């Protein structure tokens, strides 16, 4: 996500394209986070998955805010 912050300074990439690419990446990671049936009985594993989902959601929220800001 650093490249998104540096894009206006370097002029190296289209900001919208960077946001969309990073959003797709985070969504794909989130899709890959599933709780295996065996792990549901393990509260630590459940917390780790929830934490990872929260982190990814925060990234998606941040990207949304970046997209709403004027370039």
RAFENUR-V370372 format. One record per helix or strand of 3 or more residues. SS is the DSSP state (helix for helix, strand for strand). FROM is the first residue (numbers start at 1). TO is the last residue. If there is no record, write none. Layout:
{{SS/FROM/TO} {SS/FROM/TO}}
This chain:
{{helix/2/10} {helix/15/32} {helix/37/41} {helix/43/68}}
